[in-house]
Amino acid sequence: MATTLEAPARAAALGYDGGLTCAINVTDLDASIAWYRDVLGMNFLYRVDEIAWAELESPVGRVNIGLAQRESVIQGGGATPTFGVIDLDAAKAVLDAAGVRQDGPVQEIPAMVRLLTFYDPDGNALMLYQDLAGQG
């Protein structure tokens, strides 16, 4: 018989510690480490060649990006790491200057959010958002 717990009780029972690592499959670990470090400004933490894994620290507290090298990467259908930014136009200019492929123009839901989807060298989707709530 399944136990019915309210969300806070279930979270407490699972014992979340506040950390999050988003695992992303890539075809070239060296190139991907450089891209996430140099283009997105993430801090390289470590690499484990025996399992073809590397981890980088994002600018968001306790949110890391884990890179897993694979022979091929299937595009689409996975989770999309989405990072909040203060100024989406300024962030887009940084991506533009680095030649990062984007999925069309910035999308806006008035008085709510602005969104920009872009891709790493393996075609993995990432997104930036600017919160517009409360801005008049």
N, C-alpha and C positions, 0 to 999 in steps of 0.2 A: 504494500500500500504506500503510495507516494505521500510525502509530507507536504502540506500546504503552508508555505511561509510567506509573509509579506516581504516585499523587496528589500527593505533595510535588514531584516533578519536573515534573509538569504545571503545578502552581501557579507554580513558579519560571519555567517557560517562558512562561507567560502574563504574568508580570511584574506581578502585583497590587501596588498601592501601599498598601493598608490602608484606603482610603476607600470609602464606599458612599453612593450617592444613590438613594433610592426615589422614582421618578416617579409622581405621582398626577394623574389627570385631574380637572379641576374646571370648573364652568360660570361662575363669577364669581371672577376672580383677586383682586380687591380684598377681597371678603368672605372668601375662603379664606385669604389672607394674614393677615387680622385674626383669624380663628378659630384657625389653627395657632399664631399668636403669643400671643393673649390667653387661649385656653382651655388649650392644651397647653404654653405657656411657651417656645416655640421662638423663637430669635433670627433676625429678618429679615436676610438677607445681601444680596440684590440682586434686581433685576427687569429683564427685557429685553422691553419691549413689542413690539418687532418680531416676536418669535416667541411672544408670550403665555406667558412663562415666568418663574417666580420661584423662589427657593431660600431655604430656612430651615435653620438649624443646629439639630439636635436636641441634647438634653442628653447624648447618647451620643457619645463621641469619634469624629470623622470620619464620622459618620452624618448625612446631610442629607436633607431632604424637598424634592423638586422638584415644583412645581405647574405643570401645563400646562393652560391654558384651552382648552376645547373647546365646541362648540355644545351637545352633549349628552354625558352620561356614562352608560355602560352599567354597571349595578351587578352585582356578583358575578363570580366567576370569575378575579379577579386576585390578585396577591400581597397579603398582609396584613402591613403593618409591625407588628412586635410588640416592645414596649419593656419591659424589666425595671424593676420598681419595688421599693422596700424594703418598703412597706406597702400592699397592694392595697386594703384598706378605706379608708385615708386618701385614696388616689388616686381611688377611686370616689366618695368624698364631694365631692371637687373637681369631678369630672365632673357629679355630681348637682346641685351648686350652680349650675353653668353650664347646666343643662337639656340635657345631652348625651344623645342617644338611645342606649340600650344594648340588646344582644341577650340579654335575660334576666338572671338573677342570676349571681353569680360561680360559676364551675365549679371544682371541686377534684378533683385526683387525689392522694389521701392520700400523704404523705411525699415528694411529687414537685413539684407545681406548683399554683398557683391562677391562673385565667384570667378575663379580662373583655373581651368584644368590645364595641366601641362604634363609632359612625359620625360622620363629618364631615358638614357640611351637604349635600353631594352624595350621601350614602349610601355613601361609600367606607368599608370596614371597616378598623379599626385594633384593636390588641389590647394589653392590659397583662398582664404576668405577674409573679407573685411566686414565686421559687424556694424550695421547701420542703425540698429535699434537705439532709440534715445537721441539720435542726432536729428536736429531739426532743420 
